[in-house]
Amino acid sequence: MSDVVNKLWGFCHTLRHDGIDYGDYIEQLTYLMFLKMADEKEVAIEEKYNWNSVLELSGTELLDQYADILKNLQKTAGILGDIFTQAMPRFTNPVNLKKVINMIDNEDWSSMEVDVKGAAFEGLLEKSASEGKKGAGQYFTPRVLIDSIVKVMEPDPRRFHDYKICDPACGTSGFLMRAYEWLMEVSKGALERKDVQRIKKSTYFGQELVPRPRRLALMNLFLHGLDPQIYLGDSLYEPERGERYDCILTNPPFGTKGANQAPVRDDFTVSTSNKQLNFIQHVMTILKPGGRAAMVLPDNVLFSDEAGDVFKFLLEDCNLHTVLRLPNGTFTPYSQGVKANVIFFQKGLSTENTWIYDCRTNIPGVTKKERPLTPEMFAEFEKCYGNNPDGQAKRKDLGEEGRFRKFSISEIKDRNYNLDISWLKDDNLEDPNDLPEPQELAGTAIYELNACVNELRKIMALIEVKNEMSEK
């Protein structure tokens, strides 16, 4: 895939002279790759608008046909129309369009054992980020981490008739797609006839704020044979729709961008502008009683100003049975320095004990090349989690020298509901010759400084409000 990404990216520089920027180029690629993969998978698209309809054309005839495809597919009813909503051709030079079509046609995308468009999109955005474009990381959760979460959560829609799975911050649909792939693996592709249509049309739901990743989410799931509902909009600031789900798998966007005011939501007990804390409250709302959730959260969310209030509410209404402390560098290269966790909880039962697995302390940090994230890194966690997706399997506290420990609700209350708990001695702090890589240290410093700046801004805002009130 890296070779393919390099080839596709190499042509991006040529297109910039044609007035096509990085984002437009990536978007145009997704349209064309979708048409090619739909052809490979024999997905029915009207013949005059499918991949073969552009292969033999050139010149202005090719430009006209490409524009005609985008214009007409967005008028199509159902998911195809959603995929091509507001699709606009950006190519003005037919030679460039022809070259991109030939590059895509030379690859057998469907035979690659990866989420091809997701991986290509991810690789291209990484390169775009290195050119000064920021924010690529908000769309992605590492596939290895997704696999591990899905494995322990067992999102199985065969359990009962109206089982629904949701990711309210779905990006390019990594969680939803993997949930369906997991189902195909455990069922060996043999779903009962009575379940097939329900699972394909009424099981997988998501929401995404940004049109481009939503389009990719729809494409990915459509090419898996699904007809999902992926809403376009803000999960936090728009009124919730009243839909309820049995399983939620999500990685809300990190950072504070756009979170300058608290959402006006009657269902939120704690008023805060912290996006991640609001996503916790949102997930609690949209879970069915008995439903379960897995959420990726950065460390600072476990102990920020209003975190204690939100987690107090969470532990009273849900069983927060497991926390996984992720390895340093898990989100390399997109969110360098971010330290994160996964929290697992079930709605409807109050918390008695929370088990924490430390997959970070004295474990070498993840790097893109030398130490990439691997399934083996989470194998011991999966074993400790057990075979009950609700976290009710028999578990063993491994003690102060072990990585898996139990903390009672009284211990958590004594900590003011601060769940940023670590008990292992960090050997790296003792050995100056075994410090993290400079890039990791710098990334961590930047992340923590940004968090401090955000807190200072809150304090300044409070001072300004107080001054205004005193002047009155």
QUIKA-V377474 format. One record per pair of residues at least 12 apart in sequence whose C-alpha atoms are under 10 Angstrom apart, sorted by the first residue. I is the first residue (numbers start at 1). J is the second residue. Records with the same first field share a line. If there is no record, write none. Layout:
I=J, J
This chain:
1=109, 112, 113, 114, 116, 119, 120, 123
2=119, 120, 123, 124
4=103, 104, 107, 120, 123
5=119, 120, 121, 122, 123, 124, 127
6=120, 123, 124, 127
7=103
8=25, 26, 29, 100, 103, 104, 120, 123, 124
9=22, 25, 26, 120, 123, 124, 125, 127, 128
11=25, 96, 99, 100, 103
12=24, 25, 26, 100, 124, 128
13=25
14=96
15=91, 92, 93, 96, 97
18=90, 91, 92, 93, 96
19=90, 91, 92, 93
20=90, 91, 92
21=90, 128
22=124, 125, 127, 128, 129, 131, 133
23=124, 125, 128, 133, 212
24=88, 89, 90, 91, 212
25=90, 91, 124
26=120, 121, 122, 124, 125, 128, 212
27=87, 88, 89, 90, 121, 212, 213, 215, 216
28=87, 88, 89, 90, 91, 97, 100
29=100, 101, 104, 117, 120, 121
30=117, 118, 120, 121, 212, 215, 216, 219
31=69, 70, 83, 84, 87, 89, 215, 216, 219
32=50, 51, 66, 97, 100, 101, 104, 105
33=51, 100, 101, 104, 105, 107, 109, 116, 117, 120, 219
34=50, 51, 83, 109, 117, 216, 219, 220, 222, 223
35=49, 50, 51, 52, 104, 219
36=50, 51, 52, 101, 104, 105, 107, 108, 109, 110
37=51, 104, 105, 107, 108, 109, 110, 111, 116, 117, 219, 223
38=50, 51, 110, 219, 222, 223
39=51, 52, 110
40=108, 109, 110, 111
41=109, 110, 111, 223, 224, 225
42=223
43=222, 223, 225
45=73, 76, 80
46=69, 73
48=65, 68, 69
49=65, 66, 68, 69, 70, 71, 72, 73
50=66, 69, 73
51=66, 69, 101, 105
52=105
53=65, 66, 69
54=66, 69, 98, 101
55=98, 101, 102, 105
56=98
57=94, 98
58=94, 95, 97, 98
59=93, 94, 95, 96, 97, 98
60=92, 93, 94, 95
61=94
62=93, 94, 95, 97, 98
63=89, 90, 91, 92, 93, 94, 95, 97, 98
64=89, 94
66=88, 89, 91, 97
67=87, 88, 89, 90, 91
68=88, 89
69=84, 87, 88, 89
70=84, 85, 86, 87, 88, 89
71=84, 85, 86, 87, 88, 89
72=84, 87
73=85, 87
74=86, 87, 88
78=227
79=218, 219, 221, 222, 226, 227, 228, 229, 230
80=218, 219, 222, 227
82=214, 215, 218, 219, 229, 230, 231
83=211, 212, 214, 215, 216, 217, 218, 219, 222
84=215, 218, 219
85=211, 215
86=211
87=215
110=223
114=143
115=143, 174, 177, 178, 220
116=220
117=172, 216, 217, 219, 220
118=139, 140, 171, 172, 173, 174, 213, 216, 217, 219, 220
119=140, 143
121=136, 139, 172, 213, 216
122=136, 137, 139, 140, 172, 334
123=136
124=136
125=137, 139, 334
126=333, 334
129=333, 334
130=333, 334
134=334
135=253, 254, 334, 335
136=333, 334, 335
137=171, 253, 254, 331, 332, 333, 334, 335, 336
138=169, 171, 251, 252, 253, 254, 255, 334, 335
139=169, 170, 171, 172, 173, 174, 208, 210, 212, 213, 214, 251, 252, 253, 334
140=170, 171, 172, 173, 174, 175, 213, 251, 253, 331, 334
141=170, 171, 172, 173, 174, 175, 250, 251, 252, 253, 296, 330, 331, 334
142=174, 330, 331, 332, 373, 374
143=174, 175, 178, 373, 374, 375
144=330, 372, 373, 374, 375, 376, 377, 378
145=175, 296, 326, 330, 331, 342, 373, 374, 375, 377, 378
146=174, 175, 176, 177, 178, 179, 249, 250, 251
147=174, 175, 178, 179, 181, 182, 375, 378
148=375, 376, 377, 378, 379, 381, 382
149=175, 178, 179, 249, 250, 294, 295, 296, 342, 344, 378, 382
150=175, 176, 178, 179, 180, 181, 182, 183, 249, 294, 389
151=178, 179, 182, 382, 387, 389
152=294, 344, 381, 382, 383, 385, 386, 387, 388, 389, 390, 391
153=179, 247, 248, 249, 292, 293, 294, 344, 385, 387, 388, 389, 390, 391
154=179, 182, 183, 186, 247, 387, 388, 389, 390
155=176, 178, 179, 180, 182, 183, 246, 247, 248, 249, 292, 293, 389
156=179, 180, 182, 183, 186, 187, 199, 203, 246, 247
157=179, 180, 183, 195, 198, 199, 202, 203, 204, 246, 247
158=183, 187, 191, 192, 195, 196, 198, 199
160=195
161=194, 195, 198, 199, 203
162=198, 199, 202, 203, 245, 246
163=198, 199, 202, 203, 204, 244, 245, 246, 247, 291
164=199, 202, 203, 204, 205, 243, 244, 245, 246, 247, 248, 287, 288, 291
165=179, 180, 202, 203, 204, 205, 206, 244, 245, 246, 247, 248, 249, 287, 291, 292, 293
166=203, 204, 205, 206, 207, 229, 230, 244, 245, 246, 247, 248, 249, 250, 283, 286, 287, 293
167=204, 205, 206, 207, 208, 230, 245, 247, 248, 249, 250, 251, 252, 283, 293, 294, 295
168=205, 206, 207, 208, 209, 230, 231, 233, 234, 235, 236, 248, 249, 250, 251, 252, 279, 282, 283, 286
169=206, 207, 208, 209, 210, 214, 230, 231, 233, 234, 235, 236, 249, 250, 251, 252, 253, 279
170=205, 206, 207, 208, 209, 213, 214, 217, 230, 231, 249, 250, 251, 252, 253
171=206, 207, 208, 209, 210, 211, 212, 213, 214, 215, 216, 217, 250, 251, 252, 253
172=206, 208, 212, 213, 214, 215, 216, 217, 218, 219, 220, 221
173=204, 205, 206, 207, 208, 213, 214, 215, 216, 217, 218, 219, 220, 221, 230, 250
174=217, 220, 221, 249, 250
175=206, 248, 249, 250, 251
176=203, 204, 205, 206, 217, 220, 221, 228, 248, 249, 250
177=204, 217, 220, 221, 222, 224, 226
178=221
179=204, 249
180=199, 200, 203, 204, 221, 224, 226
181=224
197=226, 227
198=227
199=226, 227, 228
200=221, 222, 224, 225, 226, 227, 228
201=225, 226, 227, 228, 229
202=226, 227, 228, 229
203=226, 227, 228, 229, 245, 246
204=221, 226, 227, 228, 229, 230, 245, 247
205=227, 228, 229, 230, 231, 243, 245, 248
206=218, 228, 229, 230, 231, 232, 235, 248, 249, 250
207=229, 230, 231, 232, 233, 234, 235
208=230, 231, 232, 233, 234, 235
209=231, 232, 233, 234, 235
210=232, 233, 234
211=231, 232, 233
214=230, 231, 232, 233
215=230, 232
217=230
218=230
235=278, 279, 282, 283
236=259, 262, 263, 264, 265, 275, 276, 278, 279, 281, 282
237=259, 261, 262, 263, 264, 265, 278
238=263, 264, 265
239=263, 264, 265, 266, 267
240=265, 267, 282, 285, 286
241=286
242=285, 286
243=285, 286, 287, 288
244=283, 284, 285, 286, 287, 288, 289, 291
245=283, 285, 286, 287, 288, 289, 290, 291, 292, 293
246=286, 287, 288, 289, 290, 291, 292, 293, 346, 347
247=283, 286, 287, 288, 290, 291, 292, 293, 294, 346
248=283, 284, 286, 287, 288, 291, 292, 293, 294, 295, 344, 345
249=283, 292, 293, 294, 295, 296, 344
250=279, 283, 293, 294, 295, 296, 297, 342
251=276, 279, 294, 295, 296, 297, 298, 342
252=275, 276, 277, 278, 279, 280, 295, 296, 297, 298
253=275, 276, 279, 296, 297, 298
254=275, 276, 296, 297, 298, 301, 335, 338, 340
255=274, 275, 276, 298, 335, 338, 447, 450, 451, 454
256=273, 274, 275, 276, 450, 451, 454
257=274, 275
258=273, 274, 275
259=272, 273, 274, 275, 276, 278
260=272, 273, 274, 275, 454, 457, 458
261=273, 274, 275
262=274, 275, 278
263=275, 278
265=278, 281, 282
267=281, 282, 284, 285
268=280, 281, 282, 284, 285, 310
269=281, 309, 310, 313
270=306, 307, 309, 310, 313
271=306, 309, 310
272=305, 306, 307, 310
273=306, 458
274=301, 304, 305, 306, 307
275=301
276=295, 296, 297, 298, 300, 301, 302, 307
277=297, 301, 302, 304, 306, 307, 309, 310, 311
278=310
279=295, 297
280=293, 295, 297, 310, 311, 314, 343
281=310, 311, 313, 314
283=295, 347
284=313, 314, 317, 318, 345, 346, 347, 348
285=347
287=346, 347, 348
288=346, 347, 348
289=317, 318, 346, 347, 348, 349
290=318, 319, 345, 346, 347, 348, 349, 390
291=318, 345, 346, 347, 348, 390
292=318, 319, 320, 344, 345, 346, 347, 348, 389, 390, 391
293=320, 342, 343, 344, 345, 346, 347, 389, 390
294=320, 322, 323, 342, 343, 344, 345, 346
295=323, 341, 342, 343, 344, 345
296=323, 324, 325, 326, 340, 341, 342, 343, 344
297=325, 326, 338, 339, 340, 341, 342, 343
298=325, 326, 338, 339, 340, 341, 342
299=325, 326, 338, 339, 340, 341, 342, 419, 420, 421
300=338, 339, 340, 341, 419, 420, 448, 451
301=340, 341, 418, 419, 420
302=340, 341, 417, 418, 419, 420, 421
303=415, 416, 417, 418, 419, 420
304=418, 451, 455
305=455
307=416, 417, 418, 419
308=413, 415, 416, 417, 418, 419
309=416, 417, 418
310=417
311=412, 416, 417, 418, 419
312=351, 412, 413, 416, 417, 418
313=350, 417
314=345, 346, 347, 350, 351
315=345, 346, 347, 349, 350, 351, 352, 353, 354, 409, 412, 413, 417
316=347, 348, 349, 350, 351, 352, 409
317=345, 346, 347, 348, 349, 350, 351
318=344, 345, 346, 347, 348, 349, 350, 351, 352
319=344, 345, 346, 347, 348, 349, 350, 351, 352, 353, 354, 390, 391
320=343, 344, 345, 346, 347, 349, 350, 351, 352, 353, 354, 355, 390, 391, 409
321=343, 344, 345, 346, 350, 351, 352, 353, 354, 355, 356, 385, 390, 391, 392, 406, 407
322=342, 343, 344, 345, 353, 354, 355, 356, 357, 385, 390, 391, 404, 405, 406
323=341, 342, 343, 344, 345, 354, 355, 356, 357, 358, 385, 404, 419, 420, 421
324=340, 341, 342, 343, 344, 355, 356, 357, 358, 359, 360, 378, 381, 385, 404
325=339, 340, 341, 342, 343, 356, 357, 358, 359, 360, 361, 403, 420, 421, 422
326=339, 340, 341, 342, 357, 358, 359, 360, 361, 365, 377, 378
327=339, 340, 341, 358, 359, 360, 361, 362, 363, 364, 365, 366, 373, 377, 378
328=340, 359, 360, 361, 363, 364, 365, 366, 367, 436, 440, 444
329=360, 364, 365, 366, 367, 368, 371, 372, 373, 440, 443, 444
330=360, 365, 366, 367, 368, 372, 373
331=366, 367, 368, 373
332=365, 366, 367, 368, 372, 373, 440, 443
333=366, 367, 368, 440, 443
335=443, 444, 447
336=367, 439, 440, 441, 442, 443, 444, 445, 446, 447
337=439, 440, 441, 442, 443, 444, 445, 446, 447, 448
338=440, 443, 444, 445, 446, 447, 448
339=360, 444, 447, 448
340=360
341=356, 357, 358, 359, 360, 420
342=356, 357
343=356
344=389, 390, 391
345=389, 390, 391
346=389, 390, 391
347=390
350=409
351=408, 409
352=407, 408, 409, 410, 412
353=406, 407, 408, 409, 410, 411, 412
354=391, 405, 406, 407, 408, 409, 411, 412, 419
355=384, 385, 391, 395, 396, 397, 404, 405, 406, 407, 408
356=381, 385, 397, 403, 404, 405, 406, 407, 419, 420, 421, 422
357=380, 381, 382, 384, 385, 398, 402, 403, 404, 405, 406, 421, 422
358=381, 402, 403, 404, 405, 421, 422, 423, 424
359=377, 378, 380, 381, 403, 404
360=377, 403, 422, 424, 426
361=403, 422, 423, 424, 425, 426, 427, 428
362=424, 425, 426, 427, 428, 429
363=377, 426, 427, 428
364=428, 434, 435, 436, 437
365=436, 437, 440
366=440
367=437, 439, 440
380=403, 404
381=403, 404
383=395
384=396, 397, 398, 403, 404, 405
385=404
399=423, 424
400=422, 423, 424, 425
401=423, 424, 425
402=423, 424
403=422, 423, 424
405=422, 423
407=419, 421
